[in-house]
């Protein structure tokens, strides 16, 4: 299946609300500038305040009347009377406010009438255009959350019925999974085919975008529920339990909603909504600036690598990226060309004869990692995150996934050039179970506590960590 990136409905709606408020404000100022002849600074400032306040008030009114939602924006023509009514309310509030503040004489009534008519036309037109955009996004599958359901019993059947009865839901069910055999699990659950067992669910999540996994098991099946939740916890998706799975009722704040269906959160995506946007902007901006500032250093290292030993300047290596995807990571070549180990089947050790003279310096200083800034711009790497590991990297002769239970949970976010583990002394060789266990523990701490401020702190501390901890990288 082809992978597509989902667009957060919350971010999309909020961006459109900002656009709508700015549109109304800009129209009011434009009409005032071309119709009203008010040279006094006080009058100009009054028009700015009136236009800005009306733009914000209109956005708030549209939201209060439920007109700034994905369903409302997707069907703009049926909502035109309500949109115009909301706009009329906002302009009425403006007019009444000016009257009671005894400033209505300072404003042109023709300006107000023309502004209202123009704003009404512009808002309706923009909503029609937005409706067309949402329709295209819905057809591509980038607007809705893709969900799978584990469990083929009555809880799953009732859940599907409830989701399908909600016209405003953003959930699209991709399939049902169940491990029971021998007719204990039905082939169809409320019209949806059973696509396989838990292993098949995880394989689907690795091959296509999956936003939500719902464990539709009764809470009384504690052992089974615990095991399923543990295995699903490594996926970069929300994992939820339907509230209907138990008759116990918790405090209202315990529940979240999938559409109108109450859910209990088991595991959340580390980054959603504006968090994803801020992470993307942080990565792209800092990486682009760093590449421009470090261009002379990159050129100097490239020349040194070339003069020191024959072979290419860059070394490309397959590593595990987001959601266990294989990505190609760039580094400056630090080994003799005939000794390069693309799969990292043998870790580099202290005094390793495979490492060149220049290679030893750039490895201990981590300058060999600088080409990964290009990976950040490409989009398969982040500035900060769990370090990507090679496919055959081992600790004490065992693959990392065999040493640490839940190891692949570190792939719930994009890997990074530096990370929480690296600035806390857990970088370099992982020749013991303790070293890889500590690195994974720090990676999971980062995922659970991520913020842009944490990213900025890690990035700021990294140079100092590299200078003071040069014994762990060879």
Number of C-alpha atoms within 10 A of each C-alpha: 7 6 12 12 13 17 16 17 17 14 16 16 15 15 11 18 21 13 15 21 21 18 16 27 24 17 19 25 21 13 15 23 14 9 13 16 11 14 8 8 8 10 14 16 11 14 20 17 14 18 23 18 16 23 27 18 20 24 24 18 19 21 14 11 13 15 20 20 18 20 16 17 25 20 17 22 15 11 16 17 12 15 25 19 16 22 25 16 16 22 20 13 15 18 18 12 14 16 12 9 9 10 12 15 9 12 18 13 12 12 17 17 12 16 22 20 12 15 22 18 12 16 19 18 14 17 23 18 15 18 20 16 13 20 16 13 15 14 10 13 17 19 21 20 22 21 22 25 26 23 26 26 17 15 18 24 18 16 21 19 12 13 19 14 12 14 10 15 18 20 19 16 18 15 19 28 25 23 15 13 9 6 7 11 16 16 17 14 20 17 10 16 15 20 17 16 17 18 14 14 21 16 11 17 21 17 14 15 21 24 21 25 28 24 24 29 24 21 18 10 10 11 9 13 17 12 11 15 18 13 14 25 21 18 27 27 23 19 24 23 25 25 24 20 21 13 9 8 10 10 6 8 7 12 17 16 14 18 16 15 17 18 20 19 17 16 20 16 17 18 19 13 13 14 15 15 13 13 18 16 12 17 20 19 11 15 20 14 10 13 17 10 11 12 10 11 13 18 10 11 20 17 12 15 23 15 12 14 18 11 15 12 18 17 20 14 19 19 22 20 25 21 23 21 15 16 18 18 25 19 20 24 27 25 23 17 17 9 11 16 16 15 15 17 14 13 18 19 16 13 9 12 13 18 22 18 16 19 25 21 16 21 19 18 17 22 17 24 17 20 18 22 25 17 21 24 19 11 13 19 27 27 28 26 26 30 27 23 18 21 18 16 19 24 21 13 14 14 14 22 14 12 18 16 11 16 18 18 20 29 24 22 21 23 26 22 22 22 26 29 22 23 21 16 18 21 22 20 18 22 17 14 17 14 17 23 19 17 23 24 16 21 23 22 14 21 20 13 9 17 16 14 9 15 20 13 13 22 19 12 14 17 13 11 15 20 12 11 18 16 14 15 20 20
